[in-house]
Amino acid sequence: MAVETKASQPEFRAEARFQRVSPQKARLVLNLVKGQGVQKALETLAFTKKRIAPVIHKVLTSALDNAKYLSDERGLDIDVDNLIVKTAVANEGPRMKRIRPAPMGRAFRYQRRLTHIIVSVAEKPGSEDLVTKVDATPAKPAKKAAKKATGTTAKTAKKSSGKAKSAA
């Protein structure tokens, strides 16, 4: 799925819905990869020891595949090496109500939280201009700076010679 932003820079996203992990735990891993380049984010997720990391790795790979497919289909010129993780969100899904046995025949209720994970990738801002432009204006001569420098040294020389005469 692709979303066009105001700056006409396409954004490609993927979702994993109803994941059996709390949104708080998923956000810990998503904050590691948010804003990173896609390759670095995939490497980070491969070595993260959280249970949700492989799921997020799969979602990020899906968003990358969406970018490749939709750029070919629409004829967009997208450099896959310049993609970054633009947004990584863990929204709360429905909660499953469960009952845990308690002493004396009672029951305690608890909730199992579900998460909707959304990851979107886009090109780095400013990556369109790979060639840097240099102004062709010539540099101004530094004569004024040289005059100021010699003037200050002459003044300090006069002051130091005056002090030397008064000390003698």
N, C-alpha and C positions, 0 to 999 in steps of 0.2 A: 504494500500500500504506500502511495506517495502523496505527500502533502506539499503544496506550493506555498512558500512564505511570501511576505510582501516584497522582499528584495529579489523575487523570482529565482530563489535558490531552492531547488527541490530537497525535500526531506523524506527519507525512506524509513519506515517503521515496521516493527513486528511485535506481536503480543503473545503472551502465554497466560491464559486465564485459568482460574480455579486451582492454583498451585497450593499444596497443603503445607504452607509455612506462613508464619505471621509476617505482616508487612514490615514490621520493625526489623526483623532479622534479614529480610530481603534487601532493605534499604542499606544495611551495613555493607553488603557486597556491591550494590549498585553505586554507592558513593565512591568506591574504589576506582571505578572505570569511567565515571562521568567526566566528560571533557577530554579524555585521552584519545589518541589515535586508535583506529580499529585494531591494527595488528598488536599494538602494545596492550590494549584492553583484553584481547583474546589470550595473550600470554599471561596476563595477570589472573584472569579467570581460571586458566588451566592449573595454576599453582595455588589457588585459594582453597583452604581446607573446610569451607562451609558447605553444608549439604545442598544449598540452593545454587551454588556456583556452576555446576554443570548445566542446570536449567537455563541460567542467564547466558551461559556460553552458547547454548543452542539458539536462544532468542536473538542474540547478537549476530550469530552466523546467518540466521534467517533474514535479518534486516539487511545484512551485507548482500545476500543473494537477491533480495528484492531490489536493491540498488542496481546490481548488475543487470538483472532481467529488465527492469523498467527503463533503464537508460538505453539499452539496446532497442527495446520496443518503441520508445518515443523518439529515438534519435538524439538523445541528450549526450553531450560531451562531458562525461563525469570520470574523473581520475579516481580509481578505487583506492589508490595509495594515499590520497589526500583526505579520505573520509575520517571524521571524528565522531565520537559518541556525543550527540548533541543533548539529548534528554534521556534519562533513565529513571523511570517512575515505578513505584510499587504502591498500587492502590488497594484499598481494602475490598475484599469480596464478601460474599455472604458468610455468616458464621454457622457452624454446625453445633447444635446444642447436644451435649452429652451428659450422662449421669455417672457419678463415681460412688461406689458403696461407702457408707460412713458407719460409724459405730452404732450399735443398738438398733439396727434395722433401718436406719435413716439413709437418705441419699443426698449427695451434694451435686449441684449442677455446675458444669463448666462449659466453656466454649472453645471449639477448635476454629482458629481463624484461617481464612483463605485469602489468597493474594492474586491480583491481576498485575502482571509485570508488562510494562510497555517500554521498549527501547527504540529510539530513533537515531539515525545517522544522517549526517549532512557533510558537505565539503567544508573545509576550513574557510572562515571568512578571509577574504583578501587573497585567496589562492588563484583567482582568475588571472591576475597579472604576474606571470612568472618572470617577466623581464623587468628589471628596474630601470627607470628613466633617469638620466643624468642631465642636469642643466649645462648648457654650453656657454654660459656667461663667464668671461675671464675674471680671475680674481683681482681685486684692487691691490695696488702696491702698498707695502707696509712702511712707507716713509714717515707718516705721521707718528706712528708708534716709536720709530727710531729716534725722532726728534724729541719726543717727550722723555724717552729714556735718558738721552744725553743731557737734557735740561735738569732732570732731577739729580743726576750724578754730579753736575757742576755745583748745584746748590749745596749738596751734602759735603762736597769738597771744601767749599768756602766756610761752612759751619765748623768743620773739623779743624781747618787751619786757624780759625778765630779762637777756638778753644785751646789749641796748642800754644798760641801767642800769650793768652791770658795766664796759662799755667806756668809759663817760663819766667 
